[in-house]
Amino acid sequence: MEPGLKNHPKQTTGGFTLVEVMVVLILLTLSFMVFLQALNTGKLVRVKSEIRTVQSVILNSLEQEIRARRYDENTSPPWSGTLGTDTNTETSLALFDDIDDFHQYTISSVTGYPAFSCSVAVAYVSSSNGFHTAQNSQTNYKSVMVKVMHPTLSAITDTLIISPGF
C-alpha cells in the first residue's frame, strides 16, 4: 500500500439500488391492482347474470301459472266486468280459477328467493289499437303484464296477450 492512501473497501457493482427495487415494487403493485380489478369485474358480471337468470325463472313460472287458468269466470261472452279475485275465497294463487284473478296480485318476497318480488296487472285490450291501450269494456283479449323486481337491478317485465281461444 502506498503511503498516504487509506484502505477503502472495494465498491461492488453487481447489486440493485434502492430506487430500482422501489420501481419494481410499484410496477408489481400496479399490475396486481389491475388483476384484482379484472377479477372483481368478472364477479360482478357473474352475479348480475345469476340475478337475471333467477328473475327469468320466476317470470316464466308465474306466466305458466297464469296460462294454466281459464280465460274468464264465464265460459262464453259476456266476460266478467270486474278484474281481480271474484270472491273472498280466492285468497291464494292455488285458488285462482281464471286469468283476471291475477289482477293486482303481488308477492313481496318470492319463496326461496327473498330478495325478489313480483306483481301482475290484467286489463282488457283490443286488437284494433294493437293491444296497447286498456279498454273500459270487456273484449276477447286480456293483457297480462308480469313484472319481477330485485333491489340491485332494473325490473324484468313481460306482457302476455291472452284470448279465450275460440
Disulfide bonds with the S-S distance in Angstrom:
none
